[in-house]
């Protein structure tokens, strides 16, 4: 029977342990990023760019078109009557062209040189792809800050739970002492009631902390797409100290660079529209009349014809808008530069603020240990005085609360310091 009970206990403990998981800040960030719906846009951005590049490359393939027309004309080319009479005397019948005419045409054109238009078009596609990718990276990077806020919120609540349980243990020990005093006539029921009231308040505080922790975990569960539970543990991250210079490596800066490159790609495309273009072409014709009009004047018959050649095209009208287009591009470049400067300005202000907060937390932490030692000594002395009957229960409870508050403050300060370090890491992306 004992063996059966032991086996049941072992399996029960194993089941609880198996149900709980341990997570780090980096793992939660990775899960949240992978679960974020917008991340699937990366694949779509690549596909769109591939399709656009393929379309641009097709400009070097032979361009083929088929056309047809049927017309009725008010007048056609014909010989003068005097010449018609001469041909008739010679036995040649020239009836002239018919006014209804038909033509089917197959056109083939092969680009020889397009002034760099196709190349600039590909560069514009790649630049646009980079802007879309970097813009999405900025959106995903903002997700990191949201995860950090929730994760450190859970760590703070975990620490509050630990200290709450520590305070409950101290109160429980003192309740036992007071009960013994009541049995010996050294304390009254009101003294015990004060301690029990503090225990109830402590229990209520624990309930509030647990509910807040559960809510934080539920939000993280939605963000990560994983079934996180209250039994899971969240590892406190190690401090990340920044030893480099003030230069930021935020994805927003990479986005501004991509935007500037996209504008320059537009400038290259503008230059290509000002260049002439050369191509080979061929046209096959079938219809009436053909290229030999004299034969068609003597005989009504559909004939095949063709011609080939070299074509030269230069859109001179593109120069009309060149200056305004260049000015518009210059204004766009300046706009991106101002956006970058504005971002860096705000980023530097945030860095200065965080540096001040980090330095402040360091100084506060230096005094926390000394304060806790003092509060602990006071509480222990009060317990000794209570045992000797020279201290009121209310005074001891006050000293217990003061020590508990000092420990809470230190733990909160440690987590605030750690959180500020990670905020600095987020601000500079190091």
Number of C-alpha atoms within 10 A of each C-alpha: 6 7 8 9 10 11 12 12 12 11 12 12 12 11 11 10 12 9 11 14 13 11 15 14 18 13 12 21 22 14 17 23 19 16 16 15 9 13 16 11 13 16 11 11 16 16 13 14 19 15 12 17 19 12 14 17 14 12 14 15 10 15 13 13 11 11 10 12 10 11 10 11 9 7 10 12 11 16 14 8 9 9 12 17 15 11 13 12 10 9 9 12 14 19 14 19 22 18 14 14 17 16 18 15 18 15 18 16 20 18 17 13 16 18 18 16 21 20 17 21 21 20 20 23 21 21 22 20 21 22 21 18 20 22 19 18 20 16 15 18 18 12 16 18 16 14 22 19 14 17 23 21 18 24 20 22 21 17 17 21 20 15 18 20 15 14 21 20 13 14 20 16 11 20 19 12 17 23 17 13 18 15 11 10 9 14 19 14 10 10 17 19 13 15 20 16 11 17 19 13 13 17 15 12 15 20 13 14 20 18 14 15 20 18 15 19 21 17 14 23 17 14 20 21 14 14 11 20 14 15 13 15 16 17 12 16 15 10 12 14 12 13 7 8 7 12 12 19 14 20 20 20 18 18 22 21 18 23 23 21 20 22 21 19 20 20 17 18 21 20 17 19 21 17 17 15 19 16 16 16 18 15 17 15 21 18 19 21 26 20 16 10 15 15 15 20 19 14 16 14 12 16 15 15 15 14 11 13 10 13 14 10 11 13 11 11 10 13 14 9 10 15 10 11 15 15 11 13 18 14 12 16 19 13 13 18 16 13 15 17 13 12 16 17 12 11 18 17 12 16 19 14 12 17 15 12 15 19 11 12 18 14 10 16 18 11 11 18 14 12 16 20 14 14 21 19 14 17 21 15 15 22 23 14 14 21 14 10 13 11 15 14 21 12 14 22 19 13 21 22 17 17 22 21 17 21 24 20 17 20 20 18 18 18 20 18 21 21 21 19 21 24 18 22 18 18 18 20 14 16
